[in-house]
């Protein structure tokens, strides 16, 4: 989730009803929903293993080495569901030397953490690495009805990595990881009243009263008047009383504030053989997750809208890769891929004291793919990269809902897609030149799998929605100046987005039900650059900027109850989570070496433009997130030798200016609610390494 700060044209907010889930958008492309039967548009990978669901992405990995962010479609090597891009989380492998590292942390808001690492070093052909992480934090919104404060959470994660060098040419890596998040969800506070909706409700009440008093009432008008009068006289005044556009320190739910809990675990094995005909690699994995969520969107107003969700999911994947050289100027990678997942999802929604949704979803998905890429160094300066991938998807789904009058529904469908891509790299300078410049041009494609909509109406569950597709054109450059003290990289891109999976509300009285249609086309263009400079010894400055212009070209209204049914309504749609401008400034300084250690300091400021949390809603203001900027800082004293150990102490701060910013905002018809990001936090870390 923190990766959105330093990387331009990336937006990663949490999903509304689960702080464990992330909504990932790159260059205006993503999926602002979290369903077991609808895939994300940005692929997330852990050591080469695709993570099928966005649930649990805020879990901590106990021993991350680095994170790679790849923007733009990655359909050739990464496959389906990477139309926006891909994120690679790469864990640390067992090292050659034995070491022990322990880090203790603490801070305001009751923050406490422990991170421990043990690396066995080489023990003959075998090495092992065991890491453990635990943390706890008090909530920053006080629950006035008890001790279980909002946003409080306990986290725990562990990872075991084993490596066996069977021979000089054959090795096996095994890893097991486990993580857990426990704590109540965020507090959705009432921000303001939707005055237009309130006025319409008052006008409706007056019209019903006039009809009844004049004797012209229709059947059901008396019941409708009672409901409307209750909303106007009881609910709207309560919402108005609670409304505050400033971050509130206290809150309450009408239901008990219960903990939500997410548990994730996984096994993976990687076998690599340097054979006479190239490197053959196998990557196999099994992962599972379980989550239970409780949330009240009504900010304490009795029986407004309460949600309970339970998700069980497991996935298995196998990948066989072959990497080799054809000659001195050509190398290749080819592979076969298989992915399988099973999911169960239960949701129970209550509104106005009544059960408005109770549904069960079971799903099964299989995907197979074959892919290849050829790198050809045609001249000393020019490299051509050609690749392609063919994928077949098969998805089955079953849904039972109290809103289905004719009983449960089930369906099955298959999709296939061919994704080619081509890149040309040109090195304009010699390797020993003080000034280095290379450019690239690429055309790549990607697609996101079709599926079934968990939140559908009865009529909208079948047929399933089809895959969406993208073709992207990109020009970029990489350059270094000033004896490699100045780096300037950038890219210009344009993408055409077809058959977009658009969610549309069919009945405004049931806003919790949406149908998905392949109703959209969009065009996205923009650019991004990053500059790194070392003007003085020890001082480095990093500047990154991104611009995205993402617009719908066509959206066909598929709502038969709408006056614009069948028409193009693109002018009423806004691309979600696509801020026009994002930028980041980072300053790092390493002081002259001290006799007892190394002192470093850093400041980082990231800013993002306004954006919207949904593509279309009658009350778009209810989903608008204003622009904001956050300042973080850190100062550390490291490499302090005490006997046989090495120590580090660090003071850090996040949101140092205590910015009040909305993480998510939602329109609830008569009012708008949302929850704020974390206020200023500061802390201290102490690390020891043996």
BELQUIRA-V808976 format. One record per residue. N is the residue number from 1. D_LAST is the distance of its C-alpha to the last C-alpha in whole Angstrom. Layout:
n: [N,N]
d_last: [D_LAST,D_LAST]
//
This chain:
n: [1,2,3,4,5,6,7,8,9,10,11,12,13,14,15,16,17,18,19,20,21,22,23,24,25,26,27,28,29,30,31,32,33,34,35,36,37,38,39,40,41,42,43,44,45,46,47,48,49,50,51,52,53,54,55,56,57,58,59,60,61,62,63,64,65,66,67,68,69,70,71,72,73,74,75,76,77,78,79,80,81,82,83,84,85,86,87,88,89,90,91,92,93,94,95,96,97,98,99,100,101,102,103,104,105,106,107,108,109,110,111,112,113,114,115,116,117,118,119,120,121,122,123,124,125,126,127,128,129,130,131,132,133,134,135,136,137,138,139,140,141,142,143,144,145,146,147,148,149,150,151,152,153,154,155,156,157,158,159,160,161,162,163,164,165,166,167,168,169,170,171,172,173,174,175,176,177,178,179,180,181,182,183,184,185,186,187,188,189,190,191,192,193,194,195,196,197,198,199,200,201,202,203,204,205,206,207,208,209,210,211,212,213,214,215,216,217,218,219,220,221,222,223,224,225,226,227,228,229,230,231,232,233,234,235,236,237,238,239,240,241,242,243,244,245,246,247,248,249,250,251,252,253,254,255,256,257,258,259,260,261,262,263,264,265,266,267,268,269,270,271,272,273,274,275,276,277,278,279,280,281,282,283,284,285,286,287,288,289,290,291,292,293,294,295,296,297,298,299,300,301,302,303,304,305,306,307,308,309,310,311,312,313,314,315,316,317,318,319,320,321,322,323,324,325,326,327,328,329,330,331,332,333,334,335,336,337,338,339,340,341,342,343,344,345,346,347,348,349,350,351,352,353,354,355,356,357,358,359,360,361,362,363,364,365,366,367,368,369,370,371,372,373,374,375,376,377,378,379,380,381,382,383,384,385,386,387,388,389,390,391,392,393,394,395,396,397,398,399,400,401,402,403,404,405,406,407,408,409,410,411,412,413,414,415,416,417,418,419,420,421,422,423,424,425,426,427,428,429,430,431,432,433,434,435,436,437,438,439,440,441,442,443,444,445,446,447,448,449,450,451,452,453,454,455,456,457,458,459,460,461,462,463,464,465,466,467,468,469,470,471,472,473,474,475,476,477,478,479,480,481,482,483,484,485,486,487,488,489,490,491,492,493,494,495,496,497,498,499,500,501,502,503,504,505,506,507,508,509,510,511,512,513,514,515,516,517,518,519,520,521,522,523,524,525,526,527,528,529,530,531,532,533,534,535,536,537,538,539,540,541,542,543,544,545,546,547,548,549,550,551,552,553,554,555,556,557,558,559,560,561,562,563,564,565,566,567,568,569,570,571,572,573,574,575,576,577,578,579,580,581,582,583,584,585,586,587,588,589,590,591,592,593,594,595,596,597,598,599,600,601,602,603,604,605,606,607,608,609,610,611,612,613,614,615,616,617,618,619,620,621,622,623,624,625,626,627,628,629,630,631,632,633,634,635,636,637,638,639,640,641,642,643,644,645,646,647,648,649,650,651,652,653,654,655,656,657,658,659,660,661,662,663,664,665,666,667,668,669,670,671,672,673,674,675,676,677,678,679,680,681,682,683,684,685,686,687,688,689,690]
d_last: [31,29,30,34,33,32,34,38,40,38,39,37,38,37,40,43,43,39,36,34,36,36,39,38,41,41,43,46,45,44,45,45,45,43,45,44,47,47,44,42,43,39,37,34,31,28,27,31,32,35,34,38,38,37,36,33,31,30,28,24,22,19,17,19,19,22,26,29,32,35,39,42,43,41,44,44,40,39,42,44,43,41,44,42,39,36,32,30,26,24,21,18,18,16,14,14,11,9,6,5,6,9,12,15,18,22,25,29,31,29,26,22,20,16,14,12,10,10,10,12,12,16,18,21,23,21,17,16,14,15,15,16,18,21,23,26,28,32,35,36,40,41,43,46,47,44,40,39,38,39,35,33,31,28,26,23,22,20,20,19,19,20,22,24,25,28,30,30,32,31,28,27,25,25,24,24,24,25,26,28,30,32,34,38,39,40,43,46,48,51,51,55,58,60,63,65,64,65,68,69,68,71,73,73,74,77,78,78,80,82,83,83,85,88,88,86,83,82,81,77,77,77,74,73,74,72,69,69,70,67,65,67,68,64,61,62,62,59,57,59,58,54,54,52,50,48,44,45,43,45,46,47,48,51,49,47,43,41,38,38,35,34,32,31,29,29,29,29,29,29,31,31,34,34,38,41,42,39,36,37,34,34,33,34,33,34,33,35,35,37,38,40,41,43,45,48,49,52,50,51,55,56,56,56,53,51,48,47,45,43,42,41,40,38,38,38,38,38,38,38,38,39,38,40,42,46,46,44,45,45,42,42,40,42,41,43,41,42,41,43,42,44,44,46,46,48,49,51,53,55,57,60,59,60,58,58,56,55,54,52,50,49,49,48,47,46,46,46,46,46,45,45,44,45,44,46,46,50,49,47,47,48,46,47,45,47,46,48,47,49,48,50,49,51,51,52,53,54,55,57,58,60,61,62,66,66,64,60,60,58,58,56,56,55,54,53,52,52,49,50,48,48,46,47,45,46,44,46,45,44,40,40,42,40,42,41,43,43,45,45,48,47,49,47,48,47,48,47,48,51,51,53,53,51,53,56,60,62,64,60,58,60,60,57,56,55,52,52,52,50,51,49,50,47,47,44,43,39,40,38,39,39,37,35,34,36,36,39,39,41,43,47,48,51,51,53,53,55,56,54,53,54,54,58,59,62,63,62,63,60,57,55,56,56,57,56,58,57,59,57,57,55,54,51,50,48,46,42,40,37,37,34,34,32,35,33,30,27,29,30,32,33,36,37,40,42,46,47,51,51,55,56,59,61,60,63,64,64,65,68,69,68,71,69,69,68,68,65,64,61,62,61,57,54,51,48,45,46,45,47,45,41,39,36,35,31,30,27,26,24,25,25,22,21,20,17,16,18,20,21,24,26,29,31,34,36,39,41,45,47,47,49,47,50,53,56,57,60,58,56,55,53,51,50,47,47,45,42,39,36,33,30,27,24,22,19,17,14,12,12,10,10,10,7,5,7,9,12,15,18,22,24,27,29,33,33,37,37,39,42,42,43,41,43,47,50,54,55,59,60,57,53,50,46,43,41,37,35,36,33,30,27,24,20,17,14,10,7,4,0]
//
